[in-house]
Amino acid sequence: MSTSNYLNRDLSWIEFNWRVLEEAQDTATPLLERVKFLSIVSTNLDEFMSVRFAGIMDQLKAGYLKKDFTGYIPSGLIKRITKRTTRMVTEQYKTFRDISRQLAKEGIIFASYDELSVNQQKLMDTYFHDIIFPVLTPMAVDQSRPFPLVHNQSLYLATLLLKEGDDPEDEPYIAIVQVPSNLSRLVRVPIRTNSKKQEFILLEDLIQRHIKTLFSGYIPLSVHGFRVTRNADLTLNEEGAEDLLEEIEKELRRRRWGSPIRLEVQKGMHPYALALLKEEFEIEENVMEIDGPIDISYLMKLSNVVLGHDNLRFADIEPAYPKEFDVIDDFFQVLRQKDVLIYHPYETFEVVSDFIAQAAEDPQVLAIKMTLYRVSGQSNLIQSLARAAESGKQVTVLVELKARFDEERNIAWARKLEKSGCHVVYGLVGLKTHAKITLVVRQEHDVLRRYVHVGTGNYNDITSRYYTDIGLFTSHPTIGEDASALFNEITGYSAPQHLQAFGVAPTDMKQKLFEIIRNEAKNATEGKPAHIIAKMNSLSNQEMIDELYSASQAGVKIDLIVRGVCCLRPGVVGLSENITVRSIVDRFLEHSRIFYFENDGDPSIWLSSADWMTRNLTRRIELMCPVFDKEIKNNLIRILQITLSDNVKARHLQTNGLYVTVPNPENPRRSQFEAMNIKAWKSI
């Protein structure tokens, strides 16, 4: 075990992805849901490789030799990552084969062409010639045709060919064929006569079977799949960009040409083809031989295409519409009387859409201001904002163009909003705007009243069904004033102001958190009640960890709920023995950020968009909002208590950096399933 007081961020992330893989291996989870977790392992690893691993490779190439605060230099870290991810992929495909066998017992079969009946083969032949063949483009590689552009994380077939009549000992020809990404990789095979089995064949297997139709006059010697992962991290020159939108569009085009950092090849690839690919992409070390289909992220769609078999899925849940707004459907009337807490996905995101829709239609609403980081492809929010602007309201939308891998969608939304008359702002130079906040200004008799929604997650109706997030509706005047000041700072030249309630990164959030943590430490040393509960996605900022270590040494009890990366090492005698860390990976993605501080018996509770990572605290506009309403405080405490009581899906971080489950079969408690019973956490 490392002697460092800190766990490495990237190795901690790998441990998180292992926890996702364990969900795919959990036989207590419905089979088609296990398939989804297996898919998530792939998509997670793709992003990690294209961003985090690519960044470490850049450091290595630049000759960077300085150790990070966890004691690693780039070369040593790359070796550890490669070893762990290679083992993870091996285990992932072992799990894939096991799940495939179990699916086959249920009549859901991944078939090869040779396993099909004669009639099924004929139908698949027709499908290939009518649907697949017209969109294929074989690309030869020779002296007159250089190696073509291989797109990032696209699947290709490397084909070795021998010209008919040539000597078999001659050097083979090579060509590549891109597997079309606009066709489903899972091809449903027509059902056999008198059979209820559902069979699927992979798109690349059909292409491979018919590869000779693409190369008349040649004999295929071998056909194997491969995929390249490129450096996909955008490097923007914001200072020199006259138009940030155009600059990001340029970078998105450059992303296709990012330097290759990982090569995946199908097991058994011909040595000649493999050597050529490694030479072309200048990759020697990070080459993964895949014993199965390359890139099994397509499995995410399996549950949607399998007919029936509801017993192999989680039971559907119908998110509740908050009762506070169900009795009285006027949001403004309700919020003048009380604040309202929303807990997604147990309560529907429709309430947020309806709030914006009412504000858009209400003639007394003068202005709507909103931040958008990630929105869905068919967002009702965008339509409401456009209608509001078209009706003459002042609508200001801060669209974050630098939301990784959502840049293109956000550019499209920004243009649509601008055409509707909205004021679209792209944020501040050098900072991503990650705060989630909406401000509605309404004329009520002789006064202006502000209504605010603050969230821990994105304004995205799709992800709100799968992510656990908190939303707070309020008309508290202090929060309203701070919201106005925050938008003025982001959209104008207003200098950072002294905010009454909010903590805002990068200006004062970190320092405010330090002061609150130090106050808990002071209370502990004076024998007063001192307790911190912090729920977040990631914890990796060294200064923040050191503050928590100091509080632990002072006697503060600290319970951390960190879904993903955690660089804090708990349970170290004399340093962190008062700190526990647990991670919950379950049906929904834990995403809410809730911070609880005992404060000598008068708890302070905060909702935030920010994890305790360096990027969130220093390079993003983030928001931390206090909760004033006593009833909502109690509701949030109950949510935290339910989460801390989980002994089914919670895994506890050990001092050595590994995670273990602490089950209690006599009294099993699964926090997400308990939260589905809204009465368990919400007082109405």
C-alpha positions in Angstrom: 0.0 0.0 0.0 1.2 3.5 -0.7 2.5 5.4 2.3 0.9 8.6 1.0 -2.0 10.2 3.0 -3.9 10.5 -0.2 -5.3 8.1 -2.8 -4.6 8.8 -6.4 -7.5 10.3 -8.3 -7.2 8.2 -11.4 -6.7 4.9 -9.6 -9.7 5.8 -7.4 -11.8 6.3 -10.5 -10.8 2.8 -11.7 -12.1 1.5 -8.4 -15.4 3.3 -9.0 -15.7 1.6 -12.4 -15.0 -1.7 -10.7 -18.0 -1.0 -8.5 -20.1 -0.5 -11.6 -18.8 -3.8 -13.0 -19.8 -5.5 -9.7 -23.3 -4.4 -10.3 -23.2 -6.2 -13.6 -22.0 -9.3 -11.7 -24.7 -9.1 -9.0 -27.0 -12.0 -9.5 -29.6 -10.3 -7.4 -30.0 -7.6 -10.0 -32.4 -8.3 -12.9 -30.6 -9.7 -15.9 -31.4 -7.0 -18.5 -30.3 -4.4 -15.9 -27.0 -6.2 -15.4 -26.5 -5.8 -19.1 -26.9 -2.0 -18.8 -24.2 -1.8 -16.1 -21.9 -3.8 -18.3 -22.5 -1.2 -21.0 -21.8 1.7 -18.6 -18.4 0.1 -17.8 -17.5 0.6 -21.4 -18.7 4.2 -21.8 -17.1 5.2 -18.6 -13.8 3.7 -19.6 -14.0 5.4 -23.0 -14.4 8.8 -21.5 -11.6 8.1 -18.9 -9.2 7.1 -21.7 -10.0 10.0 -24.0 -9.7 12.6 -21.3 -7.9 11.6 -18.1 -5.5 9.0 -19.6 -4.9 11.2 -22.6 -3.9 14.1 -20.3 -1.4 11.9 -18.4 0.1 10.8 -21.8 0.5 14.4 -22.7 2.5 15.0 -19.5 4.7 12.0 -20.3 5.4 13.2 -23.8 6.3 16.6 -22.5 8.8 15.1 -20.1 6.9 16.1 -17.0 8.6 14.4 -14.0 7.0 16.1 -11.0 5.1 13.9 -8.6 1.4 14.7 -7.9 0.3 15.1 -4.3 -0.5 11.4 -4.1 3.2 10.5 -5.0 2.9 9.4 -8.6 4.8 10.6 -11.7 3.2 10.1 -15.1 5.2 7.1 -16.2 4.4 5.2 -13.0 0.8 6.1 -13.0 0.4 5.0 -16.6 1.8 1.6 -15.7 -0.7 1.2 -12.8 -3.6 2.4 -14.9 -2.8 0.1 -17.8 -2.4 -2.9 -15.5 -5.7 -2.2 -13.7 -7.8 -1.4 -16.8 -6.5 -4.4 -18.7 -7.6 -6.6 -15.8 -10.9 -4.8 -15.7 -11.6 -5.3 -19.4 -10.7 -9.0 -19.0 -13.2 -9.3 -16.1 -15.8 -7.3 -18.0 -15.7 -9.8 -21.0 -15.8 -12.7 -18.7 -18.9 -11.2 -17.2 -20.3 -10.6 -20.7 -19.9 -14.3 -21.6 -21.6 -15.4 -18.4 -24.5 -13.0 -18.9 -24.8 -14.1 -22.5 -25.2 -17.7 -21.3 -27.9 -16.7 -18.8 -29.7 -14.7 -21.5 -29.7 -17.7 -23.8 -31.4 -19.7 -21.1 -34.1 -17.0 -21.1 -34.5 -17.3 -24.9 -32.5 -14.1 -25.7 -29.6 -15.2 -27.9 -26.6 -13.5 -29.4 -26.2 -15.7 -32.5 -23.5 -16.1 -35.1 -24.4 -16.4 -38.8 -23.5 -20.1 -38.8 -25.9 -20.8 -35.9 -28.9 -19.5 -37.9 -31.3 -21.7 -39.8 -31.1 -21.7 -43.6 -34.2 -19.5 -43.9 -32.8 -17.0 -41.3 -29.5 -16.9 -43.2 -31.4 -16.0 -46.4 -33.3 -13.2 -44.7 -30.1 -11.9 -43.2 -28.4 -12.0 -46.6 -31.3 -9.9 -48.0 -30.9 -7.5 -45.1 -27.2 -7.1 -45.8 -27.7 -6.5 -49.6 -30.7 -4.1 -49.2 -29.8 -2.1 -46.1 -26.1 -2.6 -45.1 -24.2 -2.9 -48.4 -25.3 0.5 -49.9 -23.8 2.4 -47.0 -20.5 0.6 -46.7 -17.3 2.2 -48.1 -14.3 -0.1 -48.4 -11.1 2.0 -48.2 -7.9 0.5 -49.6 -4.5 1.3 -48.3 -1.6 1.4 -50.8 1.0 3.8 -52.2 -1.6 5.9 -54.0 -4.2 5.8 -51.2 -2.8 6.7 -47.8 -4.3 5.4 -44.6 -7.7 7.1 -44.2 -8.9 9.1 -41.2 -10.1 6.7 -38.5 -12.7 8.4 -36.4 -12.5 8.5 -32.6 -14.2 5.4 -31.0 -15.7 4.2 -34.2 -15.6 0.5 -35.1 -13.7 -0.7 -38.2 -12.9 -4.0 -39.8 -9.3 -4.5 -40.9 -9.3 -6.8 -44.0 -6.3 -8.6 -45.4 -6.7 -9.6 -49.1 -4.9 -11.7 -51.7 -5.5 -10.9 -55.3 -6.9 -13.9 -57.2 -4.1 -15.6 -59.0 -1.3 -14.2 -56.9 1.2 -16.3 -55.0 -0.1 -16.9 -51.4 3.4 -16.0 -50.2 3.1 -12.5 -51.6 2.6 -9.5 -49.3 -1.2 -9.1 -48.7 -3.2 -6.1 -49.5 -5.1 -4.3 -46.7 -8.3 -2.3 -46.6 -10.5 -1.0 -43.8 -14.3 -0.8 -43.6 -16.1 1.4 -41.2 -19.0 -0.3 -39.4 -21.9 2.2 -40.0 -22.7 4.0 -36.7 -26.1 5.0 -38.1 -27.3 1.4 -38.2 -28.2 -0.6 -35.2 -25.3 -3.0 -34.1 -28.0 -5.3 -32.7 -29.8 -6.8 -35.7 -32.9 -8.7 -34.8 -33.1 -12.1 -36.6 -36.6 -13.2 -37.7 -38.0 -15.8 -35.3 -37.6 -19.5 -36.3 -40.7 -21.5 -37.0 -42.4 -22.8 -33.8 -39.9 -20.9 -31.6 -40.3 -18.1 -29.1 -36.6 -17.4 -28.9 -35.4 -13.9 -29.7 -32.1 -13.9 -31.6 -29.8 -11.1 -32.5 -26.7 -10.9 -34.7 -24.1 -8.1 -34.6 -23.9 -5.8 -37.6 -20.1 -6.3 -37.9 -20.6 -10.1 -38.1 -23.0 -9.7 -41.0 -20.4 -7.4 -42.8 -17.6 -9.9 -42.0 -19.7 -12.7 -43.4 -20.3 -10.9 -46.7 -16.9 -9.1 -46.9 -16.1 -10.7 -50.3 -18.9 -8.7 -51.9 -16.9 -5.6 -51.2 -13.7 -6.8 -52.9 -14.4 -8.7 -56.1 -11.3 -10.2 -57.6 -9.7 -10.6 -54.2 -9.7 -13.4 -51.6 -10.2 -12.3 -47.9 -7.5 -13.8 -45.8 -8.6 -12.3 -42.4 -11.2 -9.8 -41.1 -10.9 -8.4 -37.6 -12.4 -5.5 -35.8 -10.5 -2.6 -34.3 -11.2 0.8 -32.7 -9.1 3.8 -31.8 -9.6 6.1 -28.9 -8.2 9.6 -29.4 -7.4 12.5 -27.2 -10.8 14.2 -26.9 -10.0 17.0 -24.4 -10.6 20.4 -25.9 -7.9 23.0 -25.6 -9.4 26.4 -26.2 -7.7 29.7 -26.6 -10.5 31.7 -25.1 -8.5 34.8 -24.7 -7.8 35.0 -28.4 -11.2 33.8 -29.6 -13.3 36.6 -31.0 -16.3 34.2 -31.1 -16.3 31.5 -28.5 -19.0 29.5 -30.4 -16.9 29.4 -33.6 -13.8 28.5 -31.6 -15.5 25.5 -30.0 -16.9 24.4 -33.4 -13.3 24.4 -34.7 -12.1 22.4 -31.7 -14.9 19.8 -32.2 -13.6 19.3 -35.8 -10.1 18.9 -34.4 -11.2 16.3 -31.9 -11.6 13.9 -34.8 -7.8 14.2 -35.4 -6.8 14.0 -31.7 -3.7 11.9 -31.1 -4.5 8.1 -30.7 -4.0 6.9 -27.1 -5.6 3.5 -27.2 -6.0 0.8 -29.8 -8.5 -2.1 -29.3 -8.3 -5.1 -31.6 -10.3 -8.2 -31.9 -8.6 -11.3 -30.5 -6.8 -13.3 -33.2 -6.1 -10.3 -35.5 -3.5 -11.2 -38.2 0.0 -10.1 -37.0 0.6 -8.2 -40.3 -2.6 -6.2 -39.8 -1.8 -5.5 -36.2 1.7 -4.4 -36.9 0.4 -2.0 -39.6 -2.2 -0.5 -37.2 0.3 0.0 -34.4 2.7 1.7 -36.8 0.0 3.9 -38.3 -1.4 5.1 -34.9 2.0 5.1 -33.3 0.8 3.0 -30.4 2.9 0.2 -28.8 1.9 0.0 -25.2 -1.9 0.7 -24.8 -3.1 -2.0 -27.2 -6.0 -4.1 -25.8 -6.8 -7.5 -27.3 -10.6 -8.0 -26.9 -12.0 -11.5 -26.5 -15.5 -10.6 -27.7 -17.2 -7.8 -29.5 -15.3 -4.5 -29.4 -17.2 -1.8 -27.5 -20.1 -3.4 -25.8 -21.8 -0.1 -25.0 -24.5 -1.2 -27.5 -25.8 -3.4 -24.8 -27.5 -0.4 -23.2 -30.2 -0.7 -26.0 -30.8 -4.5 -25.5 -33.5 -4.0 -22.9 -35.4 -1.7 -25.3 -35.4 -4.2 -28.2 -36.1 -7.4 -26.2 -39.9 -8.1 -26.3 -41.5 -9.0 -23.0 -39.4 -10.5 -20.2 -40.5 -7.8 -17.7 -39.2 -10.1 -15.0 -35.7 -9.4 -16.2 -36.0 -5.6 -15.7 -36.5 -3.3 -12.7 -40.2 -2.6 -12.1 -41.1 0.8 -13.6 -41.6 3.6 -11.1 -43.8 6.5 -11.8 -42.2 9.7 -10.4 -44.7 11.5 -8.2 -45.8 15.1 -8.9 -45.0 17.1 -5.8 -48.2 17.4 -3.6 -47.3 21.0 -2.8 -48.0 21.9 -6.5 -50.7 19.2 -7.1 -53.4 20.8 -5.0 -52.6 24.4 -6.1 -51.3 24.5 -9.6 -50.1 28.1 -9.3 -46.4 27.9 -8.6 -46.1 31.5 -7.5 -49.0 31.3 -5.0 -47.5 28.2 -3.4 -44.0 29.7 -3.2 -45.2 32.9 -1.6 -46.2 30.7 1.3 -43.4 28.1 1.6 -40.3 26.7 0.0 -40.6 23.3 -1.8 -38.0 20.5 -2.0 -38.0 18.2 -5.0 -36.1 14.8 -5.0 -35.5 13.4 -8.4 -36.2 10.8 -9.8 -38.7 9.9 -7.1 -40.4 13.2 -7.9 -40.9 14.2 -11.5 -38.8 16.7 -13.4 -42.0 17.9 -15.1 -42.5 20.2 -12.1 -39.4 22.2 -13.3 -40.7 22.3 -16.9 -44.1 23.4 -15.7 -42.6 26.2 -13.5 -40.7 27.6 -16.5 -43.8 27.2 -18.7 -46.0 29.1 -16.3 -43.4 31.8 -16.0 -43.3 32.1 -19.8 -47.0 32.5 -20.1 -47.6 34.7 -17.0 -48.1 38.4 -18.1 -46.8 39.6 -14.7 -43.5 37.9 -15.2 -41.0 40.4 -16.4 -37.8 38.4 -16.7 -36.4 34.9 -16.7 -32.7 34.1 -16.2 -31.3 30.6 -16.3 -28.1 28.6 -16.6 -28.0 25.6 -19.0 -25.2 23.0 -18.8 -26.7 19.8 -20.3 -30.2 19.7 -21.7 -31.9 16.9 -23.6 -32.5 16.7 -27.3 -36.2 17.5 -27.0 -36.2 19.9 -24.1 -39.5 21.6 -23.2 -37.5 24.2 -21.3 -36.0 25.5 -24.5 -39.5 25.9 -26.1 -40.8 27.8 -23.0 -37.8 30.1 -22.9 -38.3 30.8 -26.6 -42.0 31.6 -26.1 -41.2 33.9 -23.2 -38.8 35.9 -25.3 -41.1 36.1 -28.3 -43.9 37.5 -26.0 -41.6 40.3 -24.9 -40.1 39.1 -21.6 -36.5 39.7 -20.8 -35.0 36.2 -21.1 -31.3 35.6 -20.4 -29.8 32.2 -20.8 -26.3 31.2 -19.9 -25.5 28.3 -22.2 -22.3 26.5 -21.3 -20.7 25.6 -24.6 -17.8 23.8 -23.0 -20.0 21.0 -21.4 -17.8 18.0 -22.4 -19.3 15.9 -25.2 -22.5 18.0 -25.2 -20.9 20.9 -27.0 -22.6 20.4 -30.4 -26.1 20.1 -28.8 -25.5 23.2 -26.7 -24.4 25.2 -29.8 -27.6 24.2 -31.5 -29.7 25.3 -28.5 -27.9 28.6 -28.2 -28.6 29.4 -31.8 -32.3 28.5 -31.5 -32.6 30.7 -28.4 -30.9 33.6 -30.0 -33.3 33.4 -33.0 -36.2 33.6 -30.5 -35.0 36.8 -29.1 -33.3 35.4 -25.9 -30.1 37.0 -24.6 -27.6 34.2 -24.8 -24.4 34.4 -22.8 -21.6 31.9 -23.1 -20.1 32.6 -19.6 -16.8 34.0 -18.4 -13.4 33.5 -20.1 -11.5 30.5 -18.6 -14.4 29.3 -16.5 -17.2 26.7 -17.1 -20.5 27.7 -15.7 -21.7 24.6 -13.8 -24.2 26.3 -11.4 -27.8 25.2 -11.8 -30.1 28.1 -11.1 -33.2 29.8 -12.5 -34.5 33.3 -11.5 -38.0 34.5 -12.3 -38.8 38.2 -11.7 -42.5 39.0 -11.3 -44.4 42.2 -10.8 -46.8 41.8 -7.9 -48.8 45.0 -7.1 -46.2 47.6 -6.3 -43.3 45.3 -5.7 -41.0 43.0 -7.6 -40.8 39.5 -6.2 -38.1 37.0 -7.2 -38.7 33.3 -7.5 -35.7 30.9 -7.6 -35.0 27.3 -8.4 -31.6 25.9 -7.4 -30.6 22.4 -8.3 -27.8 19.9 -7.8 -28.2 18.5 -11.3 -28.7 19.6 -14.9 -31.9 20.9 -16.4 -32.3 17.7 -18.3 -35.6 15.9 -18.4 -34.0 12.6 -19.6 -31.2 12.2 -17.1 -33.6 13.3 -14.3 -35.2 9.9 -14.6 -31.9 8.1 -13.8 -30.0 10.5 -11.6 -30.8 11.3 -8.0 -30.8 15.1 -7.6 -32.3 17.7 -5.4 -34.1 20.8 -6.5 -35.2 23.7 -4.2 -38.0 26.2 -5.1 -38.0 29.4 -3.0 -39.1 33.0 -2.9 -36.8 33.8 0.1 -35.8 37.4 -0.5 -32.1 36.9 0.5 -31.7 34.0 -2.0 -33.5 36.1 -4.6 -31.2 39.1 -4.1 -28.1 36.8 -4.3 -29.5 35.2 -7.5 -29.8 38.6 -9.1 -26.3 39.6 -8.1 -24.9 36.3 -9.4 -26.5 36.7 -12.8 -25.3 40.3 -13.0 -21.8 39.2 -12.3 -21.9 36.4 -15.0 -23.6 38.4 -17.7 -22.1 41.8 -17.2 -19.1 43.7 -15.8 -20.3 43.6 -12.3 -17.5 42.9 -9.8 -17.9 40.0 -7.4 -20.2 41.2 -4.7 -20.6 40.3 -1.1 -23.4 37.7 -1.3 -25.6 37.3 1.8 -26.3 33.6 1.5 -24.7 31.9 -1.5 -21.2 30.5 -1.7 -19.9 30.9 -5.3 -16.9 29.3 -6.9 -14.3 30.4 -7.8 -14.6 33.5 -5.6 -15.5 32.4 -2.1 -17.1 28.9 -2.0 -13.9 27.1 -1.0 -13.1 29.6 1.7 -16.6 29.5 3.0 -16.5 25.7 3.3 -13.1 25.9 5.1 -14.6 28.4 7.6 -17.6 26.1 8.2 -15.4 23.0 8.6 -13.1 24.9 11.0 -16.0 26.0 13.1 -17.0 22.3 13.5 -13.4 21.6 14.6 -13.6 24.4 17.1 -16.9 23.1 18.5 -15.4 19.6 18.8 -12.4 20.9 20.8 -14.8 22.8 23.1 -16.8 19.7 23.7 -19.8 20.9 21.7 -21.7 18.7 19.2 -19.7 18.5 15.9 -20.7 16.4 12.9 -20.2 16.7 9.1 -22.1 14.7 6.5 -21.2 15.5 3.0 -22.7 13.8 -0.1 -21.1 14.4 -3.5 -19.8 12.7 -6.6 -16.1 13.3 -6.2 -13.5 14.5 -3.6 -10.1 15.2 -4.9 -9.0 18.7 -3.8 -5.9 18.4 -1.5 -6.7 21.5 0.5 -10.2 20.3 1.2 -9.0 16.9 2.3 -6.5 18.5 4.6 -9.2 20.5 6.2 -11.2 17.4 6.8 -8.2 15.6 8.2 -7.7 18.5 10.7 -11.4 18.4 11.7 -11.1 14.7 12.2 -8.0 15.2 14.4 -10.0 17.7 16.4 -12.7 15.1 17.1 -15.3 15.9 14.5 -17.3 12.9 13.3 -17.3 13.0 9.5 -19.4 10.8 7.3 -18.7 11.2 3.6 -20.9 9.8 0.8 -18.8 9.9 -2.3 -20.1 8.0 -5.4 -16.9 8.2 -7.5 -13.4 9.5 -7.0 -12.2 9.9 -3.4 -8.6 10.9 -2.7 -9.1 11.0 1.1 -7.7 8.0 2.9 -10.1 7.2 5.8 -9.3 5.3 9.0 -5.6 6.4 9.4 -4.8 6.5 13.1 -4.0 10.0 14.2 -5.2 11.5 10.9 -8.6 10.3 9.7 -9.9 7.7 12.2 -13.1 9.8 12.7 -13.9 9.8 8.9 -16.0 7.2 7.1 -16.4 7.1 3.3 -19.0 5.1 1.5 -20.1 4.9 -2.1 -23.5 3.8 -3.4 -23.8 2.4 -6.9 -27.4 1.2 -7.6 -30.2 1.5 -10.1 -30.0 5.3 -10.2 -26.8 7.4 -10.5 -26.2 9.2 -7.2 -25.7 12.8 -8.2 -27.0 15.1 -5.5 -24.6 17.3 -3.5 -25.8 17.9 0.1 -23.6 19.3 2.9 -24.6 19.0 6.5 -22.9 20.7 9.4 -24.0 20.1 13.0 -23.2 23.7 14.1 -23.5 23.1 17.8 -27.1 21.8 17.6 -28.3 24.3 15.0 -27.6 22.4 11.8 -26.7 24.3 8.6 -27.5 22.5 5.3 -26.4 23.4 1.8 -27.3 22.2 -1.7 -24.6 22.6 -4.3 -23.7 22.0 -7.9 -20.1 21.5 -6.9 -18.1 18.4 -6.0 -15.0 19.0 -3.9 -12.6 18.8 -6.8 -10.0 21.4 -7.8 -11.8 22.1 -11.1 -15.1 22.8 -9.3 -13.7 25.0 -6.6 -11.2 27.0 -8.8 -12.1 26.8 -12.5 -15.9 26.7 -12.6 -18.7 29.0 -11.7 -20.4 26.9 -9.0 -23.2 27.5 -6.5 -23.7 26.5 -2.9 -27.1 27.5 -1.5 -28.2 27.4 2.1 -31.5 25.8 3.1 -33.5 28.1 5.5 -36.8 26.3 5.8 -36.8 24.1 8.9 -39.1 21.4 7.4 -36.9 21.1 4.3 -33.8 20.8 6.5 -35.5 17.9 8.3 -36.4 16.3 5.0 -32.8 16.5 3.8 -31.5 15.1 7.1 -33.8 12.1 6.6 -32.5 11.7 3.0 -28.9 11.6 4.4 -29.9 9.2 7.2 -31.5 6.8 4.7 -28.4 7.0 2.6 -26.0 6.3 5.5 -28.1 3.4 6.6 -27.7 1.5 3.3 -26.2 -1.9 3.8 -27.1 -3.5 0.5 -25.6 -1.3 -2.2 -23.2 0.8 0.0 -19.5 0.0 -0.3 -17.1 1.3 2.4 -13.7 2.7 1.5 -10.9 1.1 3.5 -7.6 2.6 4.4 -5.9 0.6 1.7 -8.0 2.3 -1.0 -10.3 -0.7 -1.7 -14.0 -0.8 -1.1 -16.0 -3.5 0.7 -19.7 -4.1 1.3 -20.9 -4.3 4.9 -24.1 -6.3 4.6 -26.7 -6.9 7.3 -28.9 -9.8 6.0 -31.1 -9.6 9.1 -32.0 -6.0 8.5 -31.3 -5.1 4.8 -31.7 -1.5 3.9 -31.4 -0.3 0.3 -31.5 3.5 0.3 -32.8 4.1 -3.2 -35.6 1.6 -2.8 -36.6 3.2 0.6 -36.6 6.7 -1.1 -39.2 5.5 -3.5 -41.6 5.7 -0.6 -41.8 9.5 -0.5 -43.3 9.4 3.0 -40.0 8.0 4.3 -38.3 11.3 3.8 -40.8 14.0 3.0 -43.1 15.7 5.5 -46.2 17.1 3.9 
